[in-house]
Amino acid sequence: MSAENPIQLVVDEDSQVLSAIYQPDGDNPEPPTRQALEAAVQAQEWGLEVLDEDLVASFLNACHDADGAVRLAIGAIIIHGSFELDVTPDLMSAMLTLTPPRGGNPVTEEDVRAALAASGIIAGILDLTLRDLIAQGECDRVVIAEGKYPVPGRQGHFESLLESLAVRQREDDENAIIDYREMGNLTLVEPGEPLMRRIPSTPGEPGHNVLGRPIEPPPLPDVPFAPNLTGVETDPDDPDLLLAAISGVPMVVAQGVQVNSLVEVDAVDLTSGNIEFDGTLRVKGDITMGMLVRVTGDVVVNGTIEAAHVHAGGNITVNGGIVGMADAFARDNRGNSRQAHISCGGTVKARFLSNAEVSAGKNVAIEREVRQCTISAGESVLVGPPGSQQGAVTGGMIHALKSVQSGILGSMAAAPTEVRVGTDPHASSKRAALEDERRDLTDKKDKLEKLVLFLKVNPQKNVNGVGERAANTLNQVLAGLTDLQAREEQLTRDLMPLQSATITAKKRFYGGVKLFIANRRMEFIEDQIGGRAGLENGEIVVR
């Protein structure tokens, strides 16, 4: 330590740690400065890289407040290279941080590989990246090992082998062109005719994390053909091929096709009586006032449906119109309804509608006009040919999930006309159906559990395999409850308001029209040029 510089430097021979010693001199000594410390280092012909910034700061602070001698480490003459390994919480990546040496030895590739092995990181090591980083000598959290994510499989699906069925599925699209001239035609199949092919699910490829542990792809259910399909059978040589078992009319359903027996009548009137059966009905003429038709397949009417009740599991197609009586004449003198009540699981197609209640699981497509009707559609309502400004909705109420489209909504006389989209019109019935199914399955489960427990306590009563059958049935019921839970959760998601729903009047909105989109409301007091109404920033906007 000289008079010019009050700092003395000392190097520990074993650790090579560099320490500084400061001895205050006089009554009011000046504490050393960083410049003085650096000058002392350079006087020994060392570079400033031997100093550790944090240690230097601690030493200078201690000197400032010292009453006596201060000796603290300020760095090291030799610092070997170092590294850190970090692994992400999902174990899919390992990252390397390299600190270069200062006069010491650099980190080698062998050092890093040994640390990887000690940490159990054995998979997905990026050899070229690791070598490049070692050559560079310095890096900060660079990925040097990556796991492999599993590759999802392909969900199984069903492909129709009948072009007519494919066309019918395309017509369920709200933007499809509908050929109203073909509405009265039915496709007939013969026994042995191929109807649908099941494409099984393709399993995915497993992955692994950096520890080499396998990661399985998400499981995909291999959905079979639906049970209890009527009028069909699987090919004995190809269980994924569905064939017609009888002559009849094919109808696409969930997970398959049914073939309905075809019944043809000249008309549904007092002569024929009401008609109820499992199959498809073709009516050459009209369905007259007060008659009832209930079938599991399609209903095709070449004429008109008057104030009748018609219910179909498939589609309802009417070459003419569907006409009920106005409210003032809705019942005859015996109290019988004179309104037309139409419901189906698929799509309703007709030339026109007047004073009718229509409920469709999918779409409602009307060629010309809807007047004073109540319509509920699980998907969309189209009035008028797609892409044209034709079609009119006058009065009444229309409720569809996805969209309603017409040339004109309302009338010059400001007939009250209400149009709703964005919410499912069948929500209540869907919930009720699942609630009924849950009650039924829960009741069966309770009874079977009591039976299984009774037979366990009283094994002498378990004769003819009744216990095994009860246990198998209980397992089936429990599986049904699990599936029901998934469907209930899916229904909850499906019943959320659909923000993308739209209402379109290609030509004009008349005064008296009320629009509801996902619980938002707009009313037209005056006539307005047509446009498409949708939600923007939570409000209904017409563009």
C-alpha positions, 0 to 999 in steps of 0.5 A: 500500500503506497501513499498515493493509493491506500488500497492493498491487493491480496490473492489467495493461492488456493482459491485465487480469490482477489481481496482488497485491504483498506486501512484508514489513515489520519483523523479524516481519511478520504475513503477509496474510490473505484478509480483508485481500486482499478488503478491498483488492479492495473498496477499489478498488470491484471485486466479489469475483468478480474473484478466482480461488480457486486463485490466491488460495490460492497467493498467501497461501501464498507470503506466509506463507513469504516473506523478501522481496516477493511478486508473484503473479496473483490473478484478472482484472478481465475474464473472457470466457465459455468452453466445452468440447465433449466427444464420447463414445467411440462418437461418438454424443453431443456434450456442451457445458460453458459457463462464464459470463463475469466482466465479459467477453463471453458465449459465443455460439451462433455460437462453439459452432457454429463449434467443432462444425463444426471438430470435424466434428460435423455431424449430430444437432445439437439446435438448441433445446437449444443455444439454451436453453443459450446463453441460460442462459449456464452448463451442465455436460456437456449433450448438444447433438448425438445420433447416430441408432442403426440400427433392426434389421430383422425376422428372416424366418420361416415360417408354416404354412398348414395349421391341422392343422400349426399345432395340431401345433406348438402341442401341442409346447408343454408346457402345451398341452392334448392331445386324446388322442382325436385321436392316430390322425388324420393330415392328408393333402394333395394336390398343389398344396395350399399348405403354408407361406409364407416371410416374408422378412427385412425390412432395418433402417434405417441410422443415423449418428453425430454426425460424419455417418458411417453406421452399418449395422443388424446384418445379418439372414440371409434364410433360404431354404426348406431344400434337399432338402425331399421331396414339396414344390415352390415355387410357380412364380409365388411362390418364397416359397410352398411347395406339396405336390408329391405326395399324402401326410402333411405334416411340419414340419421346420426351414425348411420342410415335407416331404410324406411318402408314406403307407403303411398296414398292418394290423399290423407282425408276422411277416406284414408283416416289418420296415418301413423306408422314407422316408415316414409309416407308419400301423398299424391294429393293433399293432406286435408284439414283436421287429419293427423300424420305421424311417421318415423321417416319422411313425408312427401306431399305432392299437393298441399297440407291444410290445417292438419297435424304432420309429424316426421322423424326425417324431412317434410317436403310439400310441393304446394303450400302449408295452409292453416286458418287465421286466428279468428277461425283457429278452431271449429265449433267442436273446439278442434284446431284449424291451424297447421302444425308441422314438426320434423327432425330434419328440414321442412320445404314448401312453396309457401306457409300461411297460418302454420306452426312449424318446428324443424330440427334443422332448416326451414326452406320456403320458396315464396312467402311466409305469412302469420306463422310461428317457425322454430328451426334448429339451424336456419330459415330461408325464404326465397331462392338463395342469392335473390331478393325474393321471398317475404315474411309477413307477421308472426314469429321466426326463431332460428339458431344460426340465421334467418334470410328473406327478401323482405321482413314485415309489410307495408301495413307494419304487421308485427313481425318478430325474428330471433336468432342466436339462441336455440329454439329447442333448448327447453325440449333438449334439456327436458329430454336429457333430464328424462333420460337421467331420471330413467338411468338413475332409477335403473342404477338404483334398482340394479345396485340394490339387486347386486348388493342383495345377491352378494349378501344372499349368494344362495339366491344367485341362480341361473347367472342372474347376478352376472347379468345384473352386474353387466346391466349395471355396468351398461347403465353406468356407462350410459350415465357417463355418456349422458354427462358428456352430452349434458356438458356438450348441450350446455356449450351448444346453448351458449348464445351464438354471437355469429348469428345473422338476420338478412332482409335482402330488399327491405325491413318494414316498420313493425319488425323486431329483431333479437340476436343473442338476447340483443334487441332492435325494433324498426319504427320506419321502413329501412333498406335491406341488409344483414343484421349482426352483432358488433361490439355487443350491439345489433348493426345492419350493414 
